[in-house]
Amino acid sequence: MLKKSGIAILILTALALSSCGKSASLPENAPEIEGLTFKERVKLEYADKFTIDRYEGGYSLISAADGGRYLIVPEGADTPETDAKVIERGTDNIYLASTAAMSMFDALGCGANIRFSATKQDDWYIDYAKDAMAKGDMLYAGKYSEPDYELLLSEKCPLSIQSTMIGHAPEVGEKLEELGITVFVDYSSYETHPLGRSEWVKLYGEMMGESEKADELFDAQTDYLDAVSAKDSGKTVVFFYISEDGRIYTRKSGDYITKMIELAGGENILKGVGGEESSSSVAIEPEEFYERAKDADVIIYNATVGGKIRTMDELTAKSNLLSDFKAVKNGDVWCMDSNLFQETLKTGEVISDFNAAFTGGETRYLYKLEGGVSDE
C-alpha cells in the first residue's frame, strides 16, 4: 500500500485534473518492475488517458491519467516489490462509484464482480444494475462522498472504482486506502474522442482477465463509426433540453455529445456556445437560442434530463418559441431517453443512430416525436 502522503498527492493530482481537464504525462516506455520482464504495450486507437503494459507471467501495469500506477497480478501469483497499487486480476466485491464503468463490466460478463454501488437502484439506466440491486446481488453502499465503510469492510471490499468526483472528497479516498481498499479513478470522461470513452473497456477487460472479449466489444463500436464516417448528412442539428423552471440547456462545443453529432455527419448549429474546449451542459438565453436554433434541420431533445415526451405538442408546451422552429414544422424532432454517460460502451452505436436520424434510417436509441403542432 502507498504511504498516506503518496495517497494525498495522487488525490490532489486528481482534483487538479478534474478542475482543468488536463492529464499528467503518461509513460512513453514501459516502467521497469523488479523481477518482471516486459512483454508488450496494448495498442489503443482513441483513448489517451491510460496505458496498459504487459509483462511475462500474466502481469499488467495500468498507468492512469492522474499519475497513478496499478499492477494487475494474476490470481495466486506472487506480488513483486513495487510502489504501484496492486489489484488482483478478476477481483470481486468491488465498490463502484463510477457509473460509466458499469456497462463495460456488464458487457464483459463481469457484472457480478460489482458487489457495491454508489448509485441507487432507481438511478440506474442499465438493466443489469437495476436487476442486481432488486435481487440483492448488488448493494447500495452510500454515495461516493459518504460510503458505508462498515459495510465495505464487513464484506471485505478490496477495490473502489471512482469517478473524478472523488477529487472533491479527497478525505474519502484517503480513508478507503487506510482501510485497505484500493482506489482507482476512472478518467474516461476526459477522453478527447468519444470512442476513447468506449476504449476503456480494454482497461477493465485487462483488470478482469477478459482482454479478448474487450477487444471484440470495442471493435464492434469502431465498426459502427467506420460505417458512418463517410456520410456527411448536410444537416444542421440542435441538441438541448428544458428544465422544470423553463431554462434551456445545450451541450458545450467541446462536449462528447456534440462531437458524436459531428462524427455522425451533423453540424452543431450552436457551435461556440460555452467555449470550444469546454465539456458538459451550458444554459443559453431564450432569445439567443431562438435566433440561432430556429432554422436547425433536426432537433434532438435530451429526454433523460428534460423529461420523457412523446408528442410534438408536449415539446412545444415546454416553450412556445419552439412552434416556429423549422424542425418542428417539418416533423424532424427526435428524443434520446438513454443515459449516454452510463452507456459508455455504446458510443459507436449512438453515433450510428444520430446518422440514421439525419438520413432517414432506423434508430435504436432515439425515437421520433409523434404528430404535429396543434392548431389550437
SVG drawing of the C-alpha trace seen along z (x, -y; Angstrom):
<svg xmlns="http://www.w3.org/2000/svg" viewBox="-58 -37 72 56">
<polyline fill="none" stroke="black" stroke-width="0.4" points="0.0,0.0 1.2,-3.5 2.1,-5.7 -0.5,-8.2 1.5,-11.1 1.6,-9.4 -2.1,-8.9 -2.7,-12.5 -0.5,-13.6 -2.4,-11.3 -5.8,-12.6 -4.7,-16.2 -3.5,-15.5 -6.9,-14.0 -8.6,-17.1 -6.4,-19.3 -7.2,-17.2 -10.9,-17.3 -10.8,-21.1 -8.8,-21.8 -9.3,-18.7 -5.6,-18.2 -3.8,-14.9 -0.4,-14.1 2.1,-12.7 1.7,-9.0 4.9,-6.9 6.4,-6.7 8.0,-3.4 7.0,-0.6 8.1,-1.2 10.7,1.3 9.3,3.6 11.9,5.6 11.5,9.3 9.2,8.8 10.1,8.9 8.3,6.5 6.3,8.2 4.1,5.7 2.2,2.4 -1.5,2.7 -2.4,0.7 -5.0,-2.0 -6.8,-3.6 -8.6,-6.6 -8.0,-6.6 -5.2,-8.7 -5.8,-8.8 -4.2,-5.4 -1.7,-2.9 -1.5,0.9 1.9,2.6 2.0,6.4 4.8,8.4 5.7,12.1 3.7,14.3 0.4,12.6 1.2,9.3 -0.1,6.0 0.6,2.4 -2.0,-0.2 -0.7,-3.8 -3.5,-6.3 -4.1,-10.0 -3.8,-11.1 -0.3,-9.6 -1.5,-6.5 0.0,-3.1 -1.9,0.2 -0.2,3.6 -2.7,6.3 -1.5,9.5 -2.8,13.0 -4.8,14.8 -2.5,16.7 0.7,15.2 3.5,13.6 3.4,9.8 6.8,8.2 8.2,5.2 6.5,2.2 5.3,-1.3 2.2,-0.7 -1.2,0.1 -1.9,3.9 -5.1,5.3 -5.7,9.0 -7.0,9.9 -10.6,10.8 -11.2,9.4 -14.7,9.2 -16.7,7.4 -15.9,4.1 -17.4,0.8 -18.4,-1.0 -18.8,-4.8 -18.2,-5.4 -21.4,-4.7 -19.6,-5.0 -17.8,-1.6 -21.0,0.4 -21.9,1.0 -18.4,2.3 -18.4,4.8 -21.9,6.0 -20.8,6.5 -17.6,8.3 -19.7,10.7 -18.2,9.4 -21.2,7.6 -21.2,10.0 -17.8,8.7 -19.5,5.4 -20.9,6.0 -21.4,2.4 -22.9,-0.6 -22.7,-4.3 -25.8,-4.7 -29.3,-3.8 -31.4,-1.3 -33.8,-3.9 -30.9,-6.0 -29.5,-3.2 -30.4,-3.1 -28.5,0.2 -30.9,3.2 -28.2,5.4 -27.5,3.0 -31.2,2.4 -32.0,6.1 -28.9,6.9 -29.9,4.4 -33.5,5.6 -32.3,9.1 -29.8,8.0 -26.8,9.2 -25.5,5.6 -25.9,3.4 -26.1,-0.3 -23.1,-1.3 -23.5,-5.1 -22.6,-7.8 -19.0,-8.4 -18.6,-11.2 -20.3,-9.2 -19.5,-5.5 -20.7,-2.9 -17.2,-2.0 -18.6,0.6 -20.5,2.4 -17.5,2.4 -15.2,3.7 -17.6,6.4 -17.8,7.9 -14.0,7.5 -14.3,5.0 -10.8,4.8 -11.3,2.2 -13.2,-1.0 -13.6,-2.3 -14.3,-6.0 -15.2,-8.8 -13.2,-12.0 -15.7,-13.4 -13.6,-11.7 -11.3,-14.7 -13.9,-16.8 -13.8,-14.5 -10.1,-13.6 -10.6,-12.6 -12.8,-9.7 -10.1,-8.4 -7.6,-8.6 -9.9,-6.8 -10.6,-4.0 -6.9,-3.5 -6.3,-3.5 -8.9,-0.7 -7.1,1.4 -9.5,0.6 -7.6,-0.4 -8.9,-3.5 -8.9,-3.5 -10.1,-6.7 -11.9,-6.4 -10.9,-9.2 -12.9,-8.0 -15.0,-11.2 -11.8,-13.2 -11.1,-11.4 -10.9,-13.8 -12.5,-11.4 -16.0,-9.9 -14.8,-6.4 -11.9,-7.0 -14.5,-6.6 -15.6,-3.2 -12.0,-2.1 -11.8,-2.0 -13.4,1.5 -9.9,2.6 -8.7,1.4 -11.4,3.2 -11.0,6.3 -7.3,6.3 -8.3,5.9 -10.9,8.7 -8.9,11.2 -11.2,10.6 -9.0,8.8 -10.0,10.7 -13.7,10.0 -12.9,6.4 -11.2,6.1 -14.3,7.6 -16.6,5.2 -14.5,2.2 -14.1,3.3 -17.8,3.6 -18.1,-0.1 -15.4,-1.2 -17.3,0.7 -20.3,-1.5 -18.2,-4.6 -16.5,-3.4 -19.9,-2.8 -21.0,-6.4 -17.6,-8.3 -18.0,-9.0 -21.7,-10.0 -22.0,-13.8 -25.7,-14.4 -25.5,-18.1 -28.0,-18.6 -27.8,-21.3 -28.6,-19.9 -29.5,-21.3 -29.3,-19.2 -31.0,-20.6 -33.4,-20.1 -35.7,-22.4 -35.5,-22.2 -38.6,-22.3 -38.0,-26.0 -38.0,-26.7 -34.3,-27.2 -32.8,-25.9 -29.6,-23.8 -27.5,-22.7 -24.1,-20.9 -20.9,-22.9 -18.9,-22.8 -16.2,-20.6 -18.6,-18.1 -18.6,-14.5 -22.2,-14.5 -21.6,-17.5 -18.6,-15.6 -20.7,-12.5 -23.2,-14.5 -20.4,-15.9 -18.9,-12.4 -22.4,-11.3 -22.4,-13.9 -24.4,-16.6 -23.4,-20.3 -23.9,-21.7 -25.9,-24.9 -25.0,-26.2 -21.2,-25.8 -19.2,-28.0 -21.7,-28.2 -19.8,-27.6 -16.3,-27.6 -14.7,-25.3 -12.8,-23.3 -15.4,-23.1 -17.4,-20.0 -20.9,-19.2 -24.0,-21.4 -24.5,-25.1 -27.5,-27.3 -28.5,-29.6 -30.8,-32.6 -34.1,-32.0 -33.5,-34.9 -30.1,-33.6 -31.4,-30.1 -34.3,-31.1 -32.2,-33.2 -29.5,-30.6 -31.5,-27.3 -34.8,-28.1 -33.6,-27.1 -31.9,-23.8 -32.8,-20.9 -33.0,-18.4 -33.8,-18.7 -32.6,-16.1 -34.3,-16.6 -32.5,-15.1 -35.4,-13.4 -33.1,-11.8 -32.9,-15.2 -35.7,-17.2 -38.4,-14.5 -39.8,-11.9 -42.2,-13.3 -44.0,-11.5 -45.7,-14.2 -44.8,-17.5 -47.5,-19.2 -45.7,-18.1 -42.5,-19.6 -44.0,-22.9 -45.8,-23.1 -42.4,-23.5 -41.7,-26.6 -44.0,-28.4 -40.8,-29.5 -40.4,-26.0 -43.6,-26.2 -41.7,-28.4 -38.7,-26.1 -38.1,-24.6 -37.6,-21.1 -40.9,-21.2 -42.8,-22.3 -41.1,-19.6 -41.7,-16.9 -37.9,-16.2 -37.7,-16.1 -36.1,-13.2 -35.8,-12.3 -33.0,-10.5 -34.0,-8.6 -30.8,-6.6 -28.3,-7.8 -25.1,-8.1 -22.9,-8.7 -23.9,-5.2 -24.0,-3.6 -20.3,-4.4 -19.8,-1.3 -22.5,-2.1 -20.8,-5.3 -20.4,-3.9 -23.9,-2.6 -25.3,-6.0 -23.2,-7.8 -24.8,-5.4 -28.2,-6.3 -27.6,-10.0 -26.6,-9.5 -29.8,-7.4 -31.9,-10.2 -30.2,-12.7 -30.5,-10.4 -33.8,-8.6 -32.6,-5.3 -33.7,-3.0 -32.8,-4.0 -32.4,-2.2 -31.6,-4.8 -33.6,-7.7 -37.3,-7.9 -39.2,-10.4 -41.9,-12.6 -45.5,-11.7 -47.9,-14.1 -47.6,-17.7 -48.1,-21.0 -51.7,-21.5 -53.7,-24.2 -55.4,-25.2"/>
</svg>
